[in-house]
């Protein structure tokens, strides 16, 4: 089995072939990444510690980390997997790989020196190979040469000499330094920050305008609602006044009286075919001389040939034909007395009281 040993400190590597099976057995049943002492390889390897980095079997299939077997398996590999390089975007392929456990079917085993021993290994530790490529990032160049931010890293970049041609001057090729701070980079950064600040200010202005518009819309909606409520309230008051005027004809003639009967009698009394009624005072639901209530209901008749009302009194007929009509004369057929005036005023003060409920269909005098 061949051993490919590398030493990162000097950049050298060396390929040796080991024929003795006893020397190779120290690597058997070890996994990739395991560290093994190299003393059994020989006296020159005393004190060295090697780390298993990989290997290939006799058919050339590589070892893959994470496959816990010492045989060969077929895996579906895609971009990002080891032991496979895709040729097209999104390409996947099933390939044969060997497990990460070392056995005797390997032809080459890759090893890395982790710790150096007492003696030098010729061609591996005694020779220094310069790095072909140096660091490319600006921060890593500063770290390599211990530079400060004021130093120009362009003067410390590692250049690679090109093959010299006859009759021409020596040429070098330097890598492009990444993440290098230049005046143009700073200018672009200032421009980005200015755009960001401008967007922030515009967003705040738009938010303020939206808040003002929302407050204005809310105020207008509230004003419209108040106007609508006011309109409804005024309409309700008009309806209330019209309803009061409609039923005032039943309240005015009966000044000083209230209904003590049922609602059916009240509705019949207010919706009767007679235009108006004149009622004398009734005490305890009965008229004087034990007469019935109907004897005291005297209808007001409207004459067809005259636009004024005619009041029927017992034994006489009064007709008013003057253009200047006295309200008391039309209502009572005579001048209103002081007692009647007081009774009517008292009735208007208590006009908001509802009609009482009782089983008797009569009229009761309101006591003064």
C-alpha positions as CSV (number, residue, x, y, z in Angstrom):
1,X,0.0,0.0,0.0
2,X,1.2,3.5,-0.8
3,X,1.2,6.3,1.7
4,X,0.9,9.9,0.5
5,X,2.2,12.0,3.4
6,X,2.1,15.8,3.5
7,X,3.5,18.4,5.9
8,X,1.5,21.7,5.8
9,X,4.3,23.6,7.6
10,X,6.7,23.3,4.7
11,X,4.2,22.7,1.9
12,X,5.9,19.5,0.9
13,X,4.5,16.0,0.4
14,X,6.1,12.6,-0.1
15,X,4.8,9.3,-1.5
16,X,6.2,6.1,0.0
17,X,5.3,2.5,-0.6
18,X,5.1,0.1,2.3
19,X,5.3,-3.6,1.5
20,X,5.3,-5.0,5.0
21,X,1.7,-5.8,6.0
22,X,2.5,-5.5,9.7
23,X,3.4,-1.9,9.4
24,X,0.1,-1.1,7.6
25,X,-2.1,-2.8,10.1
26,X,-1.9,0.2,12.4
27,X,-4.3,2.0,10.0
28,X,-6.8,-0.8,9.7
29,X,-10.3,-0.3,11.1
30,X,-9.6,3.4,11.6
31,X,-11.9,6.0,10.2
32,X,-11.1,9.2,8.3
33,X,-10.0,11.9,10.7
34,X,-8.5,9.5,13.2
35,X,-4.9,10.2,14.5
36,X,-2.4,7.4,14.5
37,X,1.1,7.2,16.0
38,X,3.6,6.5,13.2
39,X,6.3,4.7,15.4
40,X,5.7,1.2,13.8
41,X,6.7,2.6,10.3
42,X,10.3,2.9,11.3
43,X,12.9,4.5,13.6
44,X,12.8,7.8,11.6
45,X,9.1,8.1,12.2
46,X,9.5,8.0,16.0
47,X,7.4,10.7,17.7
48,X,5.4,11.5,14.6
49,X,1.5,11.6,14.7
50,X,-0.3,11.1,11.4
51,X,-4.0,11.9,10.6
52,X,-5.9,9.9,8.0
53,X,-7.2,12.3,5.3
54,X,-8.6,9.8,2.8
55,X,-7.6,7.3,0.2
56,X,-8.5,5.3,-3.0
57,X,-9.1,1.7,-3.5
58,X,-7.4,-0.5,-6.2
59,X,-10.1,0.5,-8.8
60,X,-9.7,4.2,-8.1
61,X,-12.9,4.9,-6.1
62,X,-12.3,7.5,-3.4
63,X,-13.2,7.2,0.3
64,X,-16.2,9.4,1.4
65,X,-16.5,10.8,4.9
66,X,-19.7,9.7,6.7
67,X,-20.2,6.4,4.9
68,X,-19.6,4.0,7.9
69,X,-18.5,0.9,6.0
70,X,-15.2,-0.5,4.6
71,X,-16.8,-1.6,1.3
72,X,-18.1,0.1,-1.8
73,X,-21.6,1.6,-2.1
74,X,-23.5,3.6,-4.8
75,X,-24.9,6.9,-3.7
76,X,-27.0,9.6,-5.4
77,X,-24.8,12.7,-5.2
78,X,-25.6,16.3,-6.1
79,X,-24.0,19.7,-5.8
80,X,-22.1,20.2,-2.5
81,X,-21.3,16.5,-1.9
82,X,-17.7,15.3,-1.9
83,X,-16.5,12.9,-4.6
84,X,-18.7,14.5,-7.2
85,X,-18.5,17.6,-9.5
86,X,-21.8,18.4,-11.3
87,X,-21.5,19.4,-15.0
88,X,-25.0,21.1,-15.2
89,X,-27.2,23.1,-12.9
90,X,-29.3,20.8,-10.7
91,X,-27.6,17.7,-11.9
92,X,-27.6,14.6,-9.7
93,X,-25.8,11.3,-10.4
94,X,-25.4,8.0,-8.7
95,X,-21.8,7.1,-8.2
96,X,-19.8,4.4,-6.5
97,X,-17.8,5.5,-3.4
98,X,-15.9,3.6,-0.7
99,X,-16.6,3.9,3.0
100,X,-14.6,5.9,5.5
101,X,-13.2,2.8,7.2
102,X,-9.7,1.7,6.2
103,X,-9.1,-1.9,5.1
104,X,-6.6,-3.9,3.0
105,X,-8.4,-3.2,-0.3
106,X,-7.0,0.4,-0.5
107,X,-4.1,1.1,-2.9
108,X,-3.3,4.7,-1.7
109,X,-3.8,6.2,1.8
110,X,-3.6,10.0,2.3
111,X,-1.9,11.1,5.6
112,X,-1.1,14.5,7.2
113,X,1.6,15.1,9.7
114,X,0.0,16.5,12.9
115,X,3.0,16.5,15.1
116,X,6.6,16.4,14.1
117,X,9.0,13.8,15.6
118,X,12.6,13.9,16.7
119,X,14.2,13.3,13.3
120,X,13.9,14.9,10.0
121,X,12.3,13.2,7.1
122,X,14.2,13.8,3.9
123,X,12.2,15.5,1.2
124,X,9.4,16.2,3.6
125,X,10.5,18.2,6.6
126,X,13.9,19.4,5.6
127,X,12.8,21.4,2.5
128,X,10.8,24.6,2.4
129,X,8.5,25.1,-0.6
130,X,7.2,28.7,-1.0
131,X,3.6,29.3,-1.4
132,X,2.6,29.8,-5.0
133,X,-0.5,32.0,-4.1
134,X,-0.7,34.4,-1.2
135,X,-3.8,35.7,0.6
136,X,-6.2,37.6,-1.5
137,X,-8.5,39.3,1.0
138,X,-7.4,42.7,2.4
139,X,-7.9,41.7,6.1
140,X,-5.9,38.5,5.7
141,X,-3.0,40.4,4.0
142,X,-3.0,42.8,7.0
143,X,-3.0,39.8,9.3
144,X,-0.2,38.1,7.5
145,X,2.1,41.2,7.6
146,X,0.7,42.6,10.9
147,X,-0.4,45.8,9.2
148,X,-2.6,48.6,10.4
149,X,-5.6,50.3,8.7
150,X,-3.4,53.2,7.6
151,X,-1.0,50.9,5.6
152,X,-1.6,50.3,2.0
153,X,-2.1,46.6,1.5
154,X,-1.5,46.9,-2.3
155,X,2.2,47.2,-1.6
156,X,2.2,43.9,0.3
157,X,0.3,41.6,-2.1
158,X,2.1,38.4,-3.1
159,X,2.9,38.5,-6.9
160,X,3.5,35.4,-9.0
161,X,6.3,35.7,-11.6
162,X,5.4,34.7,-15.1
163,X,7.7,32.6,-17.3
164,X,10.5,34.7,-18.7
165,X,10.6,35.2,-22.4
166,X,13.8,35.9,-24.4
167,X,14.5,39.6,-24.9
168,X,11.6,40.7,-22.7
169,X,11.3,42.0,-19.2
170,X,10.2,39.9,-16.2
171,X,6.5,40.1,-15.6
172,X,4.4,39.4,-12.5
173,X,0.8,38.6,-12.0
174,X,-1.0,39.8,-8.8
175,X,-4.4,38.8,-7.6
176,X,-7.3,41.3,-7.3
177,X,-7.6,42.3,-3.6
178,X,-11.0,41.7,-2.3
179,X,-12.8,44.0,0.3
180,X,-10.4,46.8,-0.4
181,X,-11.6,50.2,0.9
182,X,-11.2,52.8,-1.8
183,X,-12.7,56.3,-2.3
184,X,-15.2,55.0,-4.7
185,X,-16.3,52.4,-2.2
186,X,-16.8,55.1,0.4
187,X,-18.7,57.2,-2.1
188,X,-21.0,54.3,-2.9
189,X,-21.6,53.7,0.8
190,X,-22.5,57.3,1.4
191,X,-24.9,57.2,-1.6
192,X,-26.6,54.1,-0.2
193,X,-26.9,55.7,3.3
194,X,-28.4,58.9,1.7
195,X,-30.9,56.8,-0.3
196,X,-31.8,54.9,2.9
197,X,-32.3,58.2,4.8
198,X,-34.4,59.6,2.0
199,X,-36.6,56.5,1.9
200,X,-37.1,56.8,5.7
201,X,-38.1,60.5,5.5
202,X,-40.5,59.8,2.6
203,X,-42.0,56.9,4.5
204,X,-42.5,59.1,7.6
205,X,-44.0,61.9,5.5
206,X,-46.4,59.4,3.9
207,X,-47.4,58.0,7.3
208,X,-48.1,61.6,8.6
209,X,-50.2,62.4,5.5
210,X,-52.1,59.2,5.9
211,X,-52.7,59.9,9.6
212,X,-54.0,63.4,8.7
213,X,-56.2,62.1,6.0
214,X,-57.6,59.4,8.3
215,X,-58.3,62.0,11.0
216,X,-60.1,64.2,8.5
217,X,-62.2,61.4,7.2
218,X,-63.1,60.4,10.7
219,X,-64.0,64.0,11.5
220,X,-66.2,64.2,8.4
221,X,-67.8,60.9,9.2
222,X,-68.5,62.1,12.8
223,X,-70.0,65.4,11.4
224,X,-72.2,63.5,9.0
225,X,-73.4,61.2,11.8
226,X,-74.2,64.2,14.0
227,X,-76.0,65.9,11.2
228,X,-78.0,62.7,10.5
229,X,-78.9,62.3,14.2
230,X,-79.9,66.0,14.3
231,X,-82.1,65.5,11.3
232,X,-83.7,62.4,12.7
233,X,-84.2,64.2,16.0
234,X,-85.9,67.1,14.4
235,X,-88.0,64.8,12.2
236,X,-89.1,62.9,15.4
237,X,-90.0,66.2,17.1
238,X,-92.1,67.2,14.1
239,X,-93.8,63.9,14.1
240,X,-94.4,64.3,17.9
241,X,-95.9,67.8,17.4
242,X,-98.1,66.7,14.6
243,X,-99.4,63.8,16.7
244,X,-100.1,66.1,19.6
245,X,-102.0,68.5,17.3
246,X,-104.0,65.6,16.0
247,X,-105.2,64.5,19.4
248,X,-105.5,68.0,20.9
249,X,-109.1,68.2,19.9
250,X,-110.0,65.5,22.3
251,X,-108.0,67.1,25.2
252,X,-109.1,70.7,24.9
253,X,-112.9,70.4,25.4
254,X,-112.4,68.2,28.5
255,X,-110.4,70.6,30.6
256,X,-110.3,69.5,34.2
257,X,-111.2,65.8,33.4
258,X,-109.3,62.6,32.8
259,X,-110.2,59.2,31.6
260,X,-110.5,56.5,34.1
261,X,-112.0,53.8,31.8
262,X,-110.2,51.2,29.6
263,X,-108.2,52.0,26.6
264,X,-110.9,50.6,24.3
265,X,-113.3,53.3,25.5
266,X,-110.6,55.9,25.2
267,X,-109.9,54.9,21.6
268,X,-113.6,54.8,20.7
269,X,-114.2,58.2,22.4
270,X,-111.3,59.9,20.5
271,X,-112.1,58.3,17.1
272,X,-115.9,58.8,17.2
273,X,-117.7,60.3,14.2
274,X,-118.5,63.6,16.0
275,X,-116.1,66.4,15.3
276,X,-115.9,67.8,18.9
277,X,-117.6,67.3,22.3
278,X,-118.6,69.6,25.0
279,X,-118.7,67.9,28.4
280,X,-120.2,69.3,31.6
281,X,-118.5,68.4,34.8
282,X,-119.1,64.8,35.9
283,X,-118.4,63.7,39.4
284,X,-117.5,60.2,40.3
285,X,-118.4,59.0,36.8
286,X,-122.1,60.2,37.0
287,X,-123.8,63.4,35.9
288,X,-126.2,65.5,38.0
289,X,-129.7,64.2,38.5
290,X,-128.4,60.6,38.0
291,X,-128.3,61.1,34.2
292,X,-126.1,59.0,32.0
293,X,-122.7,60.2,30.6
294,X,-124.1,60.3,27.0
295,X,-126.6,63.1,28.0
296,X,-123.6,65.4,28.6
297,X,-121.9,64.7,25.3
298,X,-123.2,67.4,23.0
299,X,-121.8,67.3,19.5
300,X,-120.7,70.3,17.6
301,X,-122.2,70.3,14.1
302,X,-120.7,72.0,11.2
303,X,-123.2,73.8,9.0
304,X,-122.9,73.2,5.3
305,X,-123.8,76.8,4.3
306,X,-121.6,78.5,6.9
307,X,-117.9,78.1,7.6
308,X,-118.3,78.7,11.3
309,X,-119.3,76.2,14.0
310,X,-122.8,76.1,15.4
311,X,-123.1,75.2,19.1
312,X,-126.3,73.4,20.3
313,X,-127.3,74.4,23.7
314,X,-130.4,73.0,25.5
315,X,-133.5,75.0,24.3
316,X,-131.7,77.4,22.0
317,X,-129.4,77.5,18.9
318,X,-126.5,79.9,18.7
319,X,-125.0,80.7,15.3
320,X,-121.9,82.8,15.0
321,X,-121.5,84.6,11.7
322,X,-119.0,87.2,12.5
323,X,-115.5,87.2,10.9
324,X,-113.9,87.8,14.2
325,X,-114.5,84.6,16.1
326,X,-113.9,84.4,19.9
327,X,-112.3,81.1,20.8
328,X,-114.2,80.9,24.1
329,X,-117.4,81.7,22.3
330,X,-116.9,79.0,19.7
331,X,-115.9,76.4,22.4
332,X,-118.5,77.2,25.0
333,X,-121.0,79.4,23.3
334,X,-120.4,82.0,26.0
335,X,-117.7,83.8,27.9
336,X,-115.3,81.4,29.8
337,X,-115.7,81.6,33.5
338,X,-112.8,81.9,36.0
339,X,-113.3,78.3,37.2
340,X,-113.2,77.0,33.7
341,X,-110.0,78.9,33.0
342,X,-108.3,77.4,36.0
343,X,-109.4,73.9,35.1
344,X,-108.0,74.3,31.6
345,X,-104.7,75.6,32.8
346,X,-104.4,72.7,35.2
347,X,-105.2,70.3,32.4
348,X,-102.4,71.7,30.2
349,X,-99.9,71.4,33.0
350,X,-100.7,67.7,33.4
351,X,-101.0,67.1,29.7
352,X,-98.1,64.6,29.7
353,X,-99.7,62.2,32.1
354,X,-101.0,59.0,30.6
355,X,-104.6,57.9,30.8
356,X,-105.4,55.7,33.8
357,X,-106.7,52.2,33.5
358,X,-109.9,51.0,35.1
359,X,-112.8,48.7,34.4
360,X,-115.4,51.6,34.6
361,X,-116.1,53.5,31.4
362,X,-116.7,56.9,33.0
363,X,-115.1,60.3,33.4
364,X,-113.8,61.6,36.7
365,X,-113.4,65.3,37.6
366,X,-109.9,66.3,38.5
367,X,-110.1,67.8,42.0
368,X,-108.7,71.3,42.3
